[in-house]
Amino acid sequence: MPAPSITTADGAGHIGDTVKEVFNRSAFEAYRAENVYRRVADVKWDEAAGPMPGNPVTFTLITAIAPQTTPLSETVEPTPGDILDSTKSITLAEYGHAVKPTKKVKVTSFLGLDLVAVGEITANMEESVDIVARDVLVAGDNALFAGDATSRITINAGDTLSANNVRRARAYLAGKLAPPPPGSNMYISFIHPDVNYDLQAESGQQAWSAPHVYADPGAMYTGEIGALSGVRFVENANAKIWANAGSGSPGGLLDVYATIFVGRQALGEAVGVPQHVVIAGPFDDLQRFVSIGWYALLGYGRIRENSLLRYESLSSIGANT
């Protein structure tokens, strides 16, 4: 008696070869760091609300009159003084990016490319503008260095951020009379996860306060991990890293991390055209090409240098330590 015929899913030349690979028609978005740096820009100018267009945008800062502690003479008029000021300017610049999928790829792709492109362009826009703000903060005049380092190039093995460095950063800002940012009674710090690993290992968890203890949920930063020595820390993987900038010994170079400490009016934002998604086209003869992009005309600038401090350090778990 012949053996019964069995149709399998991997056979060729019969109905089994109709079993094919199938694709999920949705696409998962790329992971990105949260956008946090722009939030500390508490000095703002918007061309839509401003009295006049122009570029650059200039802010005026009043210089404090020195305390007058000498007793007055009963019969002599005091010598009049003057009110001094200084200015800080922010230059508007254009930023943007675009993609241009062809009509053919949009028609034949199993993905909904229009939605994918708009989602990715929007995320790229928000991250790009946040990094523009970060780079302005990182370029501040005031810097301290972890361990026994005295400059970026002298950072070496063991020069990781410590609780004592945090206390020194807070003392620096307080000594410069910098108030905390609006809505906070503590300074704000942006810290890379690698640096946070070393800081928490050195300080111990018991030294930290949880965010819900000192801040309402609506006032918390995304990624806020707690407070140490009067400083609120926001962990962010987009914190600045200078690759191969430390000395390294013996041989080789080390990655250097920036941890930023921020007070009030450290960062200003000027907006000529807010960042927005742009869909343009089709403009070609056969109407095949549509651009999906984003555009902004804006700028960031440091308003009060004494409200900003950068600590540079190594991380014991960095990619190049």
Sequence and secondary structure as in RCSB ss.txt:
>XXXX:A:sequence
MPAPSITTADGAGHIGDTVKEVFNRSAFEAYRAENVYRRVADVKWDEAAGPMPGNPVTFTLITAIAPQTTPLSET
VEPTPGDILDSTKSITLAEYGHAVKPTKKVKVTSFLGLDLVAVGEITANMEESVDIVARDVLVAGDNALFAGDAT
SRITINAGDTLSANNVRRARAYLAGKLAPPPPGSNMYISFIHPDVNYDLQAESGQQAWSAPHVYADPGAMYTGEI
GALSGVRFVENANAKIWANAGSGSPGGLLDVYATIFVGRQALGEAVGVPQHVVIAGPFDDLQRFVSIGWYALLGY
GRIRENSLLRYESLSSIGANT
>XXXX:A:secstr
        TT SSSGGGG      S           GGGGEEEEEETTTSSS  SSEEEEEE       S   TT
S        EEEEEE  EEEEEEE  BHHHHHH SS HHHHHHHHHHHHHHHHHHHHHHHHHHT S EEESTT S
SGGG  TT B  HHHHHHHHHHHHHTT    TT SSEEEEE HHHHHHHHHHH GGG B HHHHS GGG  TTEE
EEETTEEEEE TTS EEEEEE  SSSS EEEEEEEEE TTSEEEEEEEEEEEEEE   STTS B EEEEEEEEEE
EES GGGEEEEEEB TTSS  
